[in-house]
Amino acid sequence: MNKITRIVRRFAPRYLERYADRMLPGHKRALADLTACRTESMGAHLYRCDRCCQVHYVYHSCRNRVCPACQKAFTRHWIAARKADLPKVDYFHLVFTVPGELRRFIRSHQRLLINILFKAASRSLMLLARDPKYIGAKIGMVAVLHTWSRAMVYHPHIHCIVTGGGYDPITGCWRRCHPHYLVPVKALSVLFRGKFMAYAKKAMPDVEFPDCVWDKPWVIHSKPAFFGTSKLLEYLGRYVRRVAITEKRIIEDDNNTVTFMYFDDRKKQKRKMPLDGIEFLRRYLQHVLPKGFHKVRYYGIFAPSNRSLLNELKSSIEETISTAPQPDGEKTEKIAHRAPTPFACPYCKKGTLFLMAVCFRQYRAPPRCKPVLDDDMSLAA
């Protein structure tokens, strides 16, 4: 059993008793899935040893996108697919953040304001990139939403992978930007702030946003991907299928508290943070997004509507642009769905387990089992 599942099973009853009347449906579903993950209620694969005839159950995972134990394979597949899709050009890593005074508004209206956050970041960046003073072309952008800080505090911001150049529709050629400079960050920050507030006020005319957000700069980080595109994709891939905290950071948990490690940016050192179990669940669940919400989005030449254009550019870019070799070799992983292979029996340590049946997830009726018939398998009764 993984640590997150153990913590949820221990503190979920008390959490539901305190917050059940105020919880969002997605939070209740997350607690239910994490509690049932890899148990008999999720169904199982039924195996039998060909030597000792012992029956062995392998329980199914919940496949919830907030469960850290279920998303490792999806993360690897996403990274491999993006490595195959992105053209071999220079890339920049940009981070768009909003002032702390707006966080409570975004948390209370996630579906609306996070969509506006994506919209403002993408449009402001692509508008500056089309300026002939900088790039004068249509760039490609992959945006990934990230809502937590190292201490699991709600802190919405967007990480972006941006091409170091763009497609010029007039000449039909690829225009490359400066290798260490994409667009002016101060101008981008002002444009991003103006677009976000304009979209937010239009969508929520009855809400009064604090005036102080106009007096402080909105922080945007921009730097080239010095360590290669693969390293950047692996860094962002952890945010695509993971929520708030990893198993390795949880160092202790008991009946009352949960202690985890985090990096303090101010003191530049690692520190321990003990939290009450209910408070730990509250911080964890506040990063659960609404059902059907997309936390990864593609813009410019990476948009799904420009797939044919991207394929043409990939072939032409490789011929016209010479890029430095990536330090990790840029090897892509093949995504394949393979049939489950037999594995050793955990009881006799000598036999091999073979699949007998698949038990489906329980709802109200008893579990349904689908037998697996194989003429080549000889299973003793």
Buried (B, 14 or more C-beta within 10 A) or exposed (E): EBBBBEBBBBBBEEBBEEBEEEBBEBBBBBBBBBBBBBBBBBBBBBBBBBBEBBEBEEBBBBEBBBBBBBBEEBBBBBBBBBBEBBBBBBBBBBBBBBBEEBBEBBBEBBEBBBBBBBBBBBBBBBEBBBEEEBBBBBBBBBBBBBBBBBBBBBBBBBBBBBBBBBBBEEEEBBBBBEEEEBBBBEEBBBBBBBBBBEBBEEEBEEEEBEEEBEEEEBEBEBEBBEBBBBBBBBBBBBBBBBBBBEEEBBEEBEEEEBBBBBEEEEEEEEEEBBBEBBBBBBBBBBBBBEEEBEBBBBBBBBBEEBEEBBEEBBEBBEEEBEBEEBEEEBEBEEEEEEEEEEEEBEBEEEBBBBBBBBBBBBEEEEBEBEEBEEEEEEEEE
